[in-house]
Amino acid sequence: MARQAGIIKLKGKVGDMSFYKTKDGYLAREKGGVDKDRIQNDPAFQRTRENGAEFGRAGAAGRTLRTAFRPLLLRTSDSRLTSRLTKEMVKVIKADATSARGERNVLDGELELLQGFEFNANGRLGATIYVPFDASIDRATGEAVVNVPGFVPQNTIAAPQGATHLKFVSAAVEIDFEADDFTLVASESGEIEIGPQAEAAVNLSNGLPANSTKALMLVFGVEFYQEVNGSFYPLKNGSYNALALVAIDGAPAVQQT
């Protein structure tokens, strides 16, 4: 892969060369590689097939997770979310210590490795809110809760220029990665002025099914707004909004009989 230079940028194919545009600029590459049939059948490419199978599972799991939290991600995400999340899902799958190589999966991996994952690299929760909030999941009751203690907004929230108000948001999912199925419950605070006033504690509670046998995940974030004549408008289409995975309870192991 090479970067195109010069005034005229090309897109398309010329002989064995392909020219294309990415977020990193205009690039070019030469046609090549191993025949697809050989990769699929040659014993020499067994490891390649195994890696491909696991990478595919990572991509599918990431897509399921993004779909589950889509209502929030419409207001809080960056252009590289898909690739960043797939990369982390690969780590989850590689932590599977029971399945054979090529068959490792999310359920037998370490889903907790995703805790702390930021959905918006341009507005990280850890660099936005400086209040020591608590996040927890109770599998027995199904309660997924975020508690924010009393705070002074202008001292504890790193708000972008132009923001007049903020809103805390939270959501929890019961998710089945194999079946590509989930249950989402969300909650949010009211609009809070970004000023010197002392604000009361905020409790965001999300009720999932009790005693679930599936993976449970909780996200927490901050959304910014600008008030104009009593109406609240999302600030720059949510490009500064923060959202992160703050608590995870992977599916419990199945008891052998």
C-alpha positions in Angstrom: 0.0 0.0 0.0 1.4 3.4 -1.0 0.2 7.0 -0.6 -0.5 9.0 -3.7 1.4 12.2 -4.2 1.0 15.0 -6.6 -1.9 17.3 -7.6 -4.0 14.8 -9.5 -5.5 12.0 -7.4 -6.7 8.8 -8.9 -9.6 6.4 -8.1 -10.2 3.1 -9.8 -7.9 0.5 -11.5 -5.1 0.9 -14.0 -3.6 -2.5 -15.0 -2.7 -4.3 -11.8 -2.8 -1.1 -9.7 -5.9 0.0 -7.6 -6.3 3.6 -6.6 -8.7 4.6 -3.8 -9.6 7.1 -1.2 -9.7 6.5 2.6 -9.9 8.6 5.7 -6.1 8.6 5.6 -5.9 10.1 2.1 -5.5 8.7 -1.4 -3.7 5.4 -1.5 -2.6 2.9 -4.1 -1.9 -0.8 -4.1 -0.8 -3.5 -6.5 -3.1 -6.5 -7.2 -1.7 -9.7 -5.7 -2.1 -12.2 -2.9 -2.9 -15.9 -2.8 -5.7 -17.5 -4.7 -9.0 -17.7 -2.7 -9.5 -21.4 -3.4 -6.0 -22.2 -2.1 -6.6 -20.3 1.1 -9.9 -22.2 1.7 -8.4 -25.7 1.0 -4.6 -25.8 1.2 -3.4 -27.3 4.6 -0.7 -24.7 4.6 -3.3 -22.0 5.2 -5.0 -23.7 8.1 -3.8 -21.0 10.5 -5.1 -18.4 8.1 -8.5 -20.0 8.1 -8.6 -20.2 11.9 -7.6 -16.6 12.3 -10.2 -15.6 9.7 -13.0 -17.5 11.5 -12.2 -15.8 14.8 -11.9 -12.4 13.2 -15.3 -12.9 11.7 -16.8 -13.8 15.1 -15.2 -10.6 16.5 -16.7 -8.5 13.8 -20.2 -10.1 14.2 -20.0 -9.6 18.0 -19.1 -6.0 17.6 -21.9 -5.5 15.2 -24.4 -7.0 17.7 -23.1 -4.8 20.5 -23.3 -1.7 18.3 -26.8 -2.6 17.2 -27.9 -3.1 20.9 -26.7 0.4 21.9 -27.7 2.0 18.6 -30.2 4.5 20.1 -27.4 6.1 22.1 -24.7 5.7 19.5 -26.7 7.7 17.0 -25.7 10.7 19.3 -22.3 9.4 20.5 -19.8 7.7 18.3 -16.8 8.3 16.1 -16.0 7.3 12.5 -13.6 4.5 13.6 -15.9 2.9 16.2 -16.4 -0.3 14.1 -12.7 -1.0 13.7 -11.8 -0.1 17.3 -14.5 -2.3 18.7 -13.6 -5.2 16.5 -10.0 -5.0 17.6 -11.1 -5.2 21.3 -13.5 -8.1 20.5 -10.5 -10.0 19.0 -8.8 -9.7 22.4 -12.0 -11.0 24.1 -12.0 -14.1 21.8 -8.3 -14.7 22.2 -8.8 -14.9 26.0 -11.0 -18.1 25.4 -8.9 -20.7 27.2 -11.2 -23.7 26.5 -12.0 -23.8 22.8 -9.7 -25.0 20.0 -8.0 -22.4 17.9 -10.3 -21.2 15.2 -13.3 -22.0 17.4 -12.7 -19.5 20.2 -15.6 -17.3 20.8 -17.0 -14.3 22.8 -19.0 -16.4 25.3 -16.0 -18.5 26.4 -13.6 -15.5 26.3 -13.2 -12.6 28.7 -16.0 -10.1 27.9 -15.0 -8.1 30.9 -11.9 -6.9 28.9 -14.3 -4.5 27.2 -15.0 -2.6 30.4 -13.9 1.0 30.0 -14.3 0.9 26.2 -15.0 4.4 24.9 -17.5 4.7 22.1 -16.4 8.1 21.1 -12.6 8.6 20.8 -13.2 12.3 20.3 -15.2 12.7 23.6 -13.9 10.2 26.2 -15.9 9.8 29.4 -12.7 9.7 31.4 -11.7 13.1 30.1 -15.2 14.6 30.4 -16.6 13.8 33.8 -14.6 14.3 37.0 -17.2 13.0 39.4 -16.5 9.6 41.1 -19.7 7.8 40.0 -20.5 4.2 40.9 -21.8 1.7 38.3 -23.1 -1.8 39.2 -25.1 -4.8 37.8 -27.1 -7.1 40.0 -27.8 -10.3 38.1 -30.2 -11.6 40.6 -32.5 -8.5 40.5 -31.6 -7.4 37.0 -30.9 -3.9 38.2 -28.1 -2.0 36.3 -27.4 1.3 38.1 -25.2 4.3 37.8 -25.1 6.7 40.8 -23.6 10.1 40.5 -23.0 12.0 43.8 -23.8 15.7 44.2 -21.6 17.9 42.1 -20.9 21.4 40.8 -21.2 21.2 37.0 -18.7 23.8 35.9 -16.1 22.3 38.3 -16.5 18.6 37.5 -17.6 18.5 33.8 -15.2 19.3 30.9 -17.8 20.8 28.6 -17.1 21.9 25.1 -17.3 25.5 24.1 -20.9 26.6 23.4 -22.5 24.0 25.6 -25.0 25.4 28.2 -26.5 22.2 29.5 -25.7 18.6 29.9 -27.6 15.4 30.3 -26.5 12.1 31.9 -27.5 9.0 29.9 -27.3 5.3 30.8 -28.4 2.1 29.2 -28.1 -1.6 30.0 -28.4 -4.6 27.7 -29.1 -8.3 28.2 -27.3 -9.7 25.1 -26.9 -13.0 23.4 -24.0 -12.8 20.9 -24.6 -16.2 19.4 -28.3 -15.6 18.7 -27.7 -11.9 17.8 -30.4 -11.0 20.2 -30.7 -8.4 23.0 -32.9 -6.5 25.4 -32.2 -2.8 25.9 -33.3 -0.6 28.8 -32.3 3.1 28.9 -32.6 6.0 31.3 -31.4 9.6 31.4 -31.4 12.7 33.6 -33.1 16.0 32.9 -31.1 18.9 31.4 -28.6 20.2 33.9 -27.2 23.8 33.5 -23.4 23.9 33.3 -22.9 26.5 36.0 -21.6 27.1 39.5 -24.7 25.7 41.3 -24.6 22.6 43.5 -26.6 19.8 41.9 -28.2 16.9 43.8 -27.1 13.3 43.3 -28.3 11.6 40.1 -29.5 8.0 40.0 -30.0 6.2 36.7 -31.5 2.8 37.1 -32.1 0.2 34.3 -34.2 -2.9 35.0 -33.2 -5.9 33.0 -34.7 -9.4 33.4 -33.9 -10.9 36.8 -31.6 -14.0 37.0 -30.6 -13.7 33.4 -28.3 -16.4 31.9 -27.0 -14.0 29.3 -24.3 -11.4 29.3 -25.2 -8.1 30.9 -23.6 -4.8 30.0 -24.0 -1.2 31.2 -23.0 2.1 29.6 -22.9 5.6 31.0 -22.3 8.9 29.3 -22.8 12.6 29.0 -24.5 14.5 26.3 -24.1 18.3 25.7 -26.8 20.8 24.6 -27.1 24.4 23.8 -30.2 26.2 25.1 -31.8 28.8 22.7 -35.1 30.4 23.8 -36.1 27.6 26.0 -35.3 24.8 23.5 -32.3 22.4 23.8 -30.3 21.6 20.7 -27.6 18.9 20.5 -24.2 20.5 20.4 -22.4 19.8 17.0 -24.5 16.7 16.3 -23.1 15.0 19.5 -19.5 15.0 18.3 -18.3 15.8 21.9 -20.7 13.4 23.7 -19.1 10.7 25.8 -20.2 7.1 26.3 -18.4 4.2 27.8 -18.9 0.6 29.0 -18.8 1.0 32.8 -19.9 -2.4 34.0 -20.0 -5.9 32.5 -21.2 -9.3 33.9 -20.5 -12.0 31.4 -22.9 -15.0 31.0 -22.4 -17.4 33.9 -20.8 -20.7 33.2 -23.2 -23.6 32.5 -23.1 -26.2 35.3 -22.3 -29.7 34.1 -24.6 -32.5 35.3 
